[in-house]
Amino acid sequence: YTADEAAEWQTFIQIIKKEVVPALGCTEPVAVALAAAKGAELLDGTPEKIEVAVSGNLLKNGMGVGVPGTGETGLDIAAAAGALGGNATLGLEVLKDLKPEHAEAARQMVKEGRVPVCVAESPDLLYARVTLTGQGHTVIVVLQHEHANITYLEKDGEVVLSGGDSEEASGGTVSWPLNMEKVYDFATRAPFSMIEFILESAEMNLKVAEEGLRHAYGLQVGKVIEDNIGKHLLSDDSSTYAMKLTAAASDARMDGVMLPVMSNSGSGNQGITCTLPVVAFGKRLGSSQEQLARALIMSHLSSIHIKHYLGRLSALCGATVAATGASCGIVMLLGGGLAQIANAVKNMVGNVAGMICDGAKTSCALKVASFVSAAIQAAFLGMSELAVDVKDGIVSYDLEKSG
């Protein structure tokens, strides 16, 4: 490969390392917990009241999902837990060190009505403003555009930080370097040593899936699939195995399991859905670590690329995008090339595009299972040189314009 290619590939790696990061708990309540933890750090004391104002999309995604370590759901408990027991230096793993006494104090604070939550008047799809008062001081924290992107800090009327905006906030002035052809070229030609780091996503998310199969989390979608395999009502084939693993990880995560997942584009469910179907097929096909790494790069980077055009939080279920990436990764493991990957993407666009996001909650595992099934079907059709025709729906001759 050339020096120019190596430089471009380093840019791709930077994108992956920015977007594929560990997260403990659903990233919307965790974003609020992070803002509250940062505020408590600046307050330098225990807050007496925490006021939370968030964008409608963040509220939708934070109301019904379990907050790790608390046994509760909601943005109020997330804010209280973050302020009383969070560690802002851990980013999206802010609640990693939460202790039972912190959780109990947080529950009490919510019970006493000292953590009101409202919808903010903000044009941003991802926005949280957390105001903490205590010991005669007031701290304001604003987090926006990205789940760990704190852009404003104020204490007692004095601005401590202003303008920590991301590229998205500045109007996307930096040109987007990815397209599907470049993603495929990178996934297939980059040295293994350059991309081996992505295997951490497989290891981390597989642990969460195994935990989801061991215990009764959420809707138990993965566990029920496993039970029905045991009853010989479902076969233990690669497709069912992929659905089982991915759904079980989502079951555990959406119920507030105290284990981090490797997220993608600010979403743990997207990270799970990018990773585990590819891992499942890699295991069943006997793929090497290098083959798995290349397929995971294809999956994660395809998902990041598609998600770039949708924004962090949208009305579309993000697992649709992640499963499209997984379908691309599965095609690679099956021996397909860019033409077959293009077929798979068109099949996904022609099948499951338009699934709405009705908020983060335990039933997300059902959607995840459905999308994994669709992703596998799309890959199999793609490998058979079959794709939804460009005359149908929102599929385009140009792969980059489909959807």
Secondary structure by P-SEA (a helix, b strand, c coil): ccaaaaaaaaaaaaaaaaccccccccaaaaaaaaaaaaaaaaacccccbbbbbbcaaaaaacccccccccccccaaaaaaaaaccccccccccccccccaaaaaaaaaaaaaccbbbbbccccccbbbbbbbbcccbbbbbbbccccccccbbbcccccccccccccccccccccccccaaaaaaaacccccccccccaaaaaaaaaaaaaaaacccccaaaaaaaaaaaaccccccaaaaaaaaaaaaaaaaaaccccccccccccaaaaaaacaaaaaaaaaacccaaaaaaaaaaaaaaaaaaaccccccccccaaaaaaaaaaaaaaaaacccaaaaaaaaaaaaaccccccccccccaaaaaaaaaaaaaaaaaaaaaaccccccccccccccccccc
